[in-house]
Amino acid sequence: MLGITRNRPLPRSGMDFAESRQRSSLAGKVLFAVILTVVCVIVLTQSSTYNSSIFSRHEAGVTHILVTGGAGYIGSHATLRLLTDSYRVTILDNLSRGNLGAVKVLQKQFPESGRLQFIYADLGDAKAVNKIFSDNAFDAVMHFAAVAYVGESTLEPLRYYHNITANTLLLLEAMAAHNVKTLIYSSTCATYGEPDKMPITELTPQVPINPYGKAKKMAEDIILDFSKNSDMAVMILRYFNVIGSDPEGRLGEAPRPELREQGRISGACFDAALGIIPGLKVKGTDYKTPDGTCVRDYIDVTDLVDAHVKALAKARPSKVGIYNVGTGRGRSVKEFVEACKKATGVNIQVEFLDRRPGDYAEVYSDPSKILRELNWSAQHTDLQESLQTAWKWQKSHKNGYGSSL
């Protein structure tokens, strides 16, 4: 730097040899990890559950669903429910946020031929996506694949527009080209921004205030514009804040360690309870809410996937359904933390910090439309119980699925 150099003594041969061995060992470990990863992906994609002749043809009485992002938190739970309900499922995931471990659990639960296949691919690769549609006979698509952290979106907006908006466009083009007529789209209440009135209905103006919400709204707009001159059946589900896990303990939430700062509050609470982090950081205590912290509508993942199945059953050609998926009740962050303390039995230490960029004060749903039209309502509305269910999985999976990439 600035042309300055420092004289260093030449290393002794013994130190030089040790350093060489250390580098060689590190390189070997890296190479082994890469080989292991490739083998895992090959084994999973070529497992006994994969039979191209079965997945490449339509079969009477069998509905074949493509689940994008099916190795992720919500996508894996949705896949589990679809398989339980006798659907045929193909998971498409690039594993950038999903977990191979979740796929293995699903394959173990449903090993029969023709039930489940996993395809390792990037939704942004148009050539690969087109080949996947050419090689498979899909009846419908559930589109979960997306990066989904508000804070991260403010730091990496281009990544969010590419991953959410552009990839949805590519998916829609592939569906149109291969005559796949049903789309269930995973959207978000972040498209509403910070409305003047609560609760939020489906007619509340969409004025998103962060790149995540904006990217999702753009994707919605593309879908809606296309549907005007198409006979595609479209269901758009706008989620509120998802919590919980599979009641039988088969699946849970296992985000990348490097994303803990960006993740859901439940994950942060559990990390604090497990001692992975020293305490919980609550960002923002000066909002115009009863206790100064953000208010959110927390929806259990089991209820959320039930809404998807009901939406799939009610999807009709040339029709568009747009629904809020929430409980209709707002809970503050402080309320959530207290519920988490009781669920875990740990007196979690809390540090209060400044607001997080892109956050909003109060958001909760009016779910009356989805009740009226799809006969759906949230059943798992006890916040502490949902957290207890998720906590059981977290305690027994301290390293997540143990096979994340």
NORNOR-V560270 format. One record per residue. SS is DSSP state (h for helix, s for strand, l for the rest). PHI is phi in degrees with one decimal (none if undefined). OMEGA is omega in degrees with one decimal (NA if undefined). Layout:
# NORNOR-V560270
ss->SS phi->PHI omega->OMEGA
ss->SS phi->PHI omega->OMEGA
This chain:
# NORNOR-V560270
ss->l phi->none omega->-179.9
ss->l phi->54.4 omega->176.5
ss->l phi->76.3 omega->-177.8
ss->l phi->-88.0 omega->175.5
ss->l phi->-123.8 omega->178.8
ss->l phi->-121.3 omega->178.0
ss->l phi->-77.9 omega->178.2
ss->l phi->-123.2 omega->176.1
ss->l phi->-68.8 omega->177.6
ss->l phi->-66.4 omega->-179.8
ss->l phi->-70.7 omega->174.5
ss->l phi->-71.5 omega->-175.3
ss->h phi->-61.1 omega->179.8
ss->h phi->-62.9 omega->179.0
ss->h phi->-66.5 omega->-179.9
ss->h phi->-63.1 omega->-179.3
ss->h phi->-67.5 omega->180.0
ss->h phi->-64.1 omega->-179.9
ss->h phi->-64.0 omega->178.8
ss->h phi->-64.0 omega->178.9
ss->h phi->-64.2 omega->-179.6
ss->h phi->-63.4 omega->178.5
ss->h phi->-63.4 omega->179.5
ss->h phi->-62.0 omega->179.1
ss->h phi->-63.5 omega->179.3
ss->h phi->-62.7 omega->179.2
ss->h phi->-62.0 omega->178.2
ss->h phi->-64.1 omega->179.0
ss->h phi->-64.7 omega->178.7
ss->h phi->-62.5 omega->179.8
ss->h phi->-61.8 omega->179.3
ss->h phi->-62.2 omega->179.8
ss->h phi->-62.4 omega->179.2
ss->h phi->-63.7 omega->179.9
ss->h phi->-62.5 omega->179.9
ss->h phi->-61.6 omega->179.1
ss->h phi->-62.1 omega->-179.9
ss->h phi->-61.8 omega->179.4
ss->h phi->-62.2 omega->179.8
ss->h phi->-59.7 omega->-179.8
ss->h phi->-63.5 omega->-179.9
ss->h phi->-63.3 omega->-179.3
ss->h phi->-62.2 omega->-178.9
ss->h phi->-66.0 omega->-177.2
ss->h phi->-75.6 omega->-179.7
ss->l phi->-110.7 omega->-177.1
ss->l phi->-68.6 omega->-177.4
ss->l phi->-64.5 omega->179.2
ss->l phi->-79.0 omega->-176.9
ss->l phi->-96.6 omega->175.4
ss->l phi->-145.0 omega->-171.2
ss->h phi->-60.4 omega->-178.4
ss->h phi->-67.2 omega->178.3
ss->h phi->-76.6 omega->-175.5
ss->h phi->-75.6 omega->-176.1
ss->l phi->-92.1 omega->179.2
ss->l phi->-131.2 omega->174.2
ss->l phi->-75.0 omega->-177.6
ss->s phi->-133.0 omega->-178.8
ss->l phi->-58.1 omega->177.9
ss->l phi->82.7 omega->180.0
ss->s phi->-120.9 omega->177.0
ss->l phi->-105.2 omega->-175.5
ss->s phi->-100.8 omega->-176.6
ss->s phi->-107.9 omega->168.6
ss->s phi->-87.6 omega->178.3
ss->s phi->-109.8 omega->176.4
ss->s phi->-78.0 omega->-176.5
ss->l phi->71.3 omega->-175.7
ss->l phi->-73.0 omega->175.7
ss->l phi->-93.4 omega->180.0
ss->l phi->-85.7 omega->-175.9
ss->h phi->-58.3 omega->-177.4
ss->h phi->-73.7 omega->-178.4
ss->h phi->-60.3 omega->179.5
ss->h phi->-69.3 omega->177.1
ss->h phi->-65.8 omega->177.0
ss->h phi->-65.0 omega->178.1
ss->h phi->-61.1 omega->178.1
ss->h phi->-58.1 omega->-180.0
ss->h phi->-66.3 omega->179.7
ss->h phi->-62.1 omega->178.9
ss->h phi->-65.3 omega->177.2
ss->h phi->-60.8 omega->179.6
ss->l phi->-89.0 omega->172.8
ss->l phi->73.6 omega->170.8
ss->l phi->-79.2 omega->169.2
ss->s phi->-91.5 omega->-172.5
ss->s phi->-130.8 omega->166.9
ss->s phi->-115.5 omega->174.7
ss->s phi->-93.4 omega->171.1
ss->s phi->-116.1 omega->-176.8
ss->s phi->-155.4 omega->175.8
ss->l phi->-95.0 omega->176.2
ss->l phi->61.7 omega->176.0
ss->l phi->-72.0 omega->175.8
ss->l phi->-127.8 omega->-178.8
ss->l phi->-85.3 omega->-175.6
ss->l phi->-129.7 omega->173.1
ss->h phi->-58.7 omega->-179.9
ss->h phi->-58.8 omega->178.3
ss->h phi->-64.6 omega->178.3
ss->h phi->-63.5 omega->179.4
ss->h phi->-62.2 omega->177.8
ss->h phi->-60.1 omega->-179.1
ss->h phi->-64.7 omega->179.3
ss->h phi->-65.9 omega->177.8
ss->h phi->-68.9 omega->-179.8
ss->h phi->-70.0 omega->-175.2
ss->l phi->-131.7 omega->-174.8
ss->l phi->-83.0 omega->-175.0
ss->l phi->-64.5 omega->178.9
ss->l phi->-62.5 omega->176.5
ss->l phi->84.8 omega->-179.9
ss->l phi->-94.4 omega->-172.1
ss->s phi->-143.0 omega->168.5
ss->s phi->-133.5 omega->179.4
ss->s phi->-116.6 omega->177.7
ss->s phi->-119.6 omega->178.5
ss->s phi->-86.8 omega->-178.2
ss->l phi->-160.7 omega->178.9
ss->l phi->-100.5 omega->-178.6
ss->l phi->-64.3 omega->178.0
ss->l phi->-83.3 omega->179.2
ss->l phi->-93.9 omega->-173.5
ss->h phi->-58.9 omega->-179.2
ss->h phi->-63.5 omega->-179.8
ss->h phi->-65.6 omega->-179.4
ss->h phi->-63.5 omega->179.2
ss->h phi->-61.9 omega->178.7
ss->h phi->-66.8 omega->178.6
ss->h phi->-60.9 omega->178.4
ss->h phi->-69.9 omega->177.9
ss->h phi->-67.2 omega->-173.6
ss->h phi->-86.7 omega->-174.5
ss->l phi->-129.4 omega->179.1
ss->l phi->-106.2 omega->-178.8
ss->l phi->-87.8 omega->174.0
ss->l phi->-99.1 omega->-178.3
ss->s phi->-159.8 omega->177.8
ss->s phi->-126.2 omega->166.2
ss->s phi->-107.1 omega->-171.4
ss->s phi->-103.5 omega->178.3
ss->l phi->-101.6 omega->-168.8
ss->l phi->-56.6 omega->179.2
ss->l phi->-176.7 omega->164.9
ss->l phi->-76.1 omega->-165.3
ss->l phi->-149.4 omega->177.3
ss->l phi->-122.3 omega->-177.7
ss->h phi->-57.4 omega->-177.8
ss->h phi->-60.7 omega->179.3
ss->h phi->-61.9 omega->-178.1
ss->h phi->-65.5 omega->178.1
ss->h phi->-73.6 omega->179.0
ss->h phi->-88.5 omega->-177.3
ss->l phi->-130.1 omega->-175.0
ss->h phi->-61.4 omega->-178.1
ss->h phi->-62.9 omega->176.9
ss->h phi->-59.5 omega->-177.7
ss->h phi->-70.5 omega->178.4
ss->h phi->-65.6 omega->178.4
ss->h phi->-68.9 omega->-173.1
ss->h phi->-67.6 omega->-176.5
ss->h phi->-92.3 omega->-172.8
ss->h phi->-74.8 omega->-176.9
ss->h phi->-64.5 omega->-179.2
ss->h phi->-67.5 omega->176.0
ss->h phi->-65.4 omega->176.7
ss->h phi->-60.8 omega->178.7
ss->h phi->-61.0 omega->179.3
ss->h phi->-63.7 omega->-179.3
ss->h phi->-64.0 omega->177.0
ss->h phi->-62.7 omega->179.3
ss->h phi->-67.0 omega->177.8
ss->h phi->-62.4 omega->-179.8
ss->h phi->-64.8 omega->-177.4
ss->h phi->-66.9 omega->-175.2
ss->l phi->-113.0 omega->169.9
ss->l phi->61.7 omega->173.6
ss->l phi->-93.5 omega->-161.3
ss->l phi->-104.9 omega->-176.4
ss->s phi->-130.1 omega->179.0
ss->s phi->-129.3 omega->170.9
ss->s phi->-108.5 omega->-172.3
ss->s phi->-104.4 omega->178.1
ss->s phi->-83.1 omega->178.5
ss->s phi->-113.2 omega->-169.4
ss->s phi->-153.4 omega->174.7
ss->h phi->-68.8 omega->177.5
ss->h phi->-64.4 omega->176.9
ss->h phi->-68.7 omega->-179.5
ss->h phi->-82.2 omega->-176.5
ss->s phi->72.4 omega->-178.9
ss->l phi->-124.0 omega->-174.9
ss->l phi->-64.2 omega->178.1
ss->l phi->-74.7 omega->-175.4
ss->l phi->-122.0 omega->174.2
ss->l phi->-119.2 omega->-3.3
ss->l phi->-77.5 omega->-178.6
ss->s phi->-85.7 omega->171.9
ss->l phi->-105.0 omega->179.1
ss->l phi->-68.1 omega->178.2
ss->l phi->-95.3 omega->175.5
ss->l phi->-59.6 omega->180.0
ss->l phi->-55.9 omega->178.1
ss->l phi->-92.8 omega->179.3
ss->s phi->-131.7 omega->-175.8
ss->l phi->-63.5 omega->-175.2
ss->l phi->-116.7 omega->176.5
ss->l phi->-140.4 omega->-176.8
ss->h phi->-58.8 omega->177.7
ss->h phi->-60.9 omega->178.9
ss->h phi->-63.5 omega->179.8
ss->h phi->-65.9 omega->-179.9
ss->h phi->-64.6 omega->177.9
ss->h phi->-66.4 omega->178.8
ss->h phi->-64.5 omega->177.1
ss->h phi->-60.1 omega->178.2
ss->h phi->-63.5 omega->175.6
ss->h phi->-58.2 omega->-178.7
ss->h phi->-60.6 omega->178.1
ss->h phi->-61.3 omega->-180.0
ss->h phi->-61.0 omega->-177.8
ss->h phi->-66.7 omega->177.9
ss->h phi->-63.3 omega->179.1
ss->h phi->-63.7 omega->-175.2
ss->h phi->-66.1 omega->-178.4
ss->l phi->-63.8 omega->-179.6
ss->l phi->-119.7 omega->-178.0
ss->l phi->-138.7 omega->174.5
ss->l phi->-98.7 omega->179.1
ss->l phi->-66.9 omega->172.5
ss->s phi->-89.3 omega->-174.2
ss->s phi->-126.8 omega->170.9
ss->s phi->-127.0 omega->178.4
ss->s phi->-111.5 omega->-178.6
ss->s phi->-110.1 omega->-179.7
ss->s phi->-98.1 omega->-176.3
ss->s phi->-76.0 omega->165.2
ss->l phi->-101.6 omega->-169.7
ss->s phi->-86.6 omega->-171.8
ss->s phi->-89.2 omega->177.6
ss->s phi->-137.7 omega->172.2
ss->l phi->87.2 omega->178.0
ss->l phi->-161.5 omega->-179.3
ss->l phi->-55.0 omega->-177.9
ss->l phi->-59.1 omega->179.9
ss->l phi->-88.9 omega->173.9
ss->l phi->77.4 omega->-178.8
ss->l phi->-81.1 omega->-176.8
ss->l phi->-130.8 omega->176.7
ss->l phi->-154.9 omega->179.0
ss->l phi->-106.3 omega->-178.0
ss->l phi->-136.8 omega->-179.2
ss->l phi->-71.6 omega->175.8
ss->l phi->-57.3 omega->179.1
ss->h phi->-55.2 omega->-177.7
ss->h phi->-72.4 omega->-179.4
ss->h phi->-103.1 omega->-177.4
ss->l phi->-58.9 omega->-179.7
ss->l phi->-65.6 omega->-176.9
ss->l phi->-95.6 omega->-166.3
ss->l phi->-76.8 omega->-177.7
ss->l phi->-71.3 omega->-179.4
ss->h phi->-63.8 omega->179.2
ss->h phi->-63.2 omega->177.9
ss->h phi->-62.2 omega->178.4
ss->h phi->-65.2 omega->178.2
ss->h phi->-61.1 omega->-178.8
ss->h phi->-68.1 omega->177.2
ss->h phi->-60.6 omega->178.5
ss->h phi->-66.8 omega->179.7
ss->h phi->-64.8 omega->179.8
ss->h phi->-83.7 omega->-179.2
ss->l phi->82.3 omega->177.4
ss->l phi->-68.4 omega->172.6
ss->l phi->-123.0 omega->-173.5
ss->l phi->-68.3 omega->-178.3
ss->l phi->-174.4 omega->-177.3
ss->s phi->-103.4 omega->177.9
ss->s phi->-103.0 omega->177.9
ss->s phi->-97.8 omega->-174.4
ss->s phi->-100.0 omega->177.7
ss->l phi->104.3 omega->178.1
ss->l phi->-128.4 omega->-176.1
ss->l phi->-118.0 omega->176.9
ss->l phi->-75.4 omega->179.0
ss->l phi->-82.0 omega->178.7
ss->l phi->-132.6 omega->-175.8
ss->l phi->-54.1 omega->-180.0
ss->l phi->-116.1 omega->176.0
ss->l phi->87.9 omega->178.4
ss->l phi->-101.0 omega->-177.6
ss->l phi->-59.4 omega->176.3
ss->s phi->-112.3 omega->-178.0
ss->s phi->-135.5 omega->177.9
ss->l phi->-103.6 omega->-174.3
ss->s phi->-95.2 omega->-176.5
ss->s phi->-111.6 omega->-179.7
ss->s phi->-69.6 omega->-176.3
ss->h phi->-61.7 omega->177.2
ss->h phi->-64.8 omega->175.7
ss->h phi->-66.4 omega->-178.3
ss->h phi->-60.7 omega->-178.7
ss->h phi->-70.0 omega->174.8
ss->h phi->-63.0 omega->176.9
ss->h phi->-62.6 omega->178.6
ss->h phi->-65.2 omega->-179.5
ss->h phi->-65.9 omega->177.6
ss->h phi->-67.1 omega->177.4
ss->h phi->-64.3 omega->178.8
ss->h phi->-61.2 omega->-178.7
ss->h phi->-65.9 omega->-176.1
ss->h phi->-96.4 omega->-178.4
ss->l phi->-65.1 omega->-178.0
ss->l phi->-132.3 omega->-179.6
ss->l phi->-55.7 omega->177.4
ss->l phi->65.3 omega->179.8
ss->l phi->-117.7 omega->177.2
ss->s phi->-121.6 omega->174.1
ss->s phi->-116.2 omega->178.3
ss->s phi->-124.8 omega->-173.2
ss->s phi->-139.3 omega->167.5
ss->s phi->-79.8 omega->177.7
ss->s phi->-119.5 omega->-179.2
ss->l phi->-156.6 omega->-178.3
ss->l phi->-90.4 omega->-175.1
ss->l phi->88.7 omega->-178.7
ss->l phi->-130.3 omega->178.3
ss->l phi->-94.1 omega->176.1
ss->s phi->-127.2 omega->-179.4
ss->s phi->-78.2 omega->177.9
ss->h phi->-61.5 omega->178.5
ss->h phi->-63.5 omega->175.6
ss->h phi->-60.5 omega->-179.0
ss->h phi->-61.4 omega->-178.6
ss->h phi->-62.6 omega->178.9
ss->h phi->-63.7 omega->177.4
ss->h phi->-64.8 omega->179.4
ss->h phi->-68.4 omega->176.1
ss->h phi->-59.9 omega->179.9
ss->h phi->-69.1 omega->-178.8
ss->h phi->-66.5 omega->-177.2
ss->h phi->-92.9 omega->-175.5
ss->l phi->74.4 omega->-178.4
ss->l phi->-115.3 omega->177.1
ss->l phi->-82.2 omega->-174.3
ss->l phi->-65.0 omega->177.0
ss->l phi->-77.3 omega->-175.5
ss->s phi->-121.4 omega->175.2
ss->s phi->-116.9 omega->-178.0
ss->s phi->-97.8 omega->-175.1
ss->s phi->-123.5 omega->177.1
ss->l phi->-69.2 omega->-179.7
ss->l phi->-59.5 omega->173.0
ss->l phi->-91.4 omega->179.7
ss->l phi->-57.0 omega->175.1
ss->l phi->87.0 omega->180.0
ss->l phi->-82.3 omega->-179.6
ss->l phi->-129.9 omega->-169.8
ss->l phi->-73.9 omega->-169.3
ss->s phi->-142.2 omega->179.0
ss->l phi->-145.7 omega->169.5
ss->l phi->-150.2 omega->-165.5
ss->s phi->-97.2 omega->161.4
ss->l phi->-110.1 omega->-175.7
ss->l phi->-91.1 omega->-174.2
ss->h phi->-66.4 omega->-179.0
ss->h phi->-66.5 omega->-178.4
ss->h phi->-69.2 omega->174.1
ss->h phi->-67.3 omega->-176.7
ss->h phi->-67.7 omega->-172.1
ss->h phi->-96.6 omega->-178.3
ss->h phi->-114.5 omega->-177.8
ss->l phi->56.9 omega->179.2
ss->l phi->-114.0 omega->169.3
ss->l phi->-149.0 omega->-179.4
ss->l phi->-66.9 omega->179.5
ss->l phi->-105.2 omega->-177.4
ss->l phi->-100.6 omega->-171.5
ss->l phi->-104.8 omega->175.9
ss->l phi->-85.0 omega->-174.4
ss->h phi->-56.6 omega->-178.1
ss->h phi->-65.2 omega->179.3
ss->h phi->-64.6 omega->177.9
ss->h phi->-61.5 omega->179.5
ss->h phi->-69.4 omega->177.4
ss->h phi->-64.2 omega->178.2
ss->h phi->-62.4 omega->178.8
ss->h phi->-65.9 omega->-178.7
ss->h phi->-64.2 omega->177.9
ss->h phi->-59.0 omega->179.1
ss->h phi->-66.7 omega->-178.8
ss->h phi->-61.2 omega->-179.6
ss->h phi->-64.5 omega->-178.5
ss->h phi->-90.6 omega->178.9
ss->l phi->-135.5 omega->-175.4
ss->l phi->-64.7 omega->176.1
ss->l phi->-107.0 omega->-177.3
ss->l phi->66.2 omega->177.2
ss->l phi->-83.8 omega->177.3
ss->l phi->75.0 omega->-177.7
ss->l phi->-144.7 omega->-178.7
ss->l phi->-72.2 omega->-179.9
ss->l phi->-95.4 omega->NA
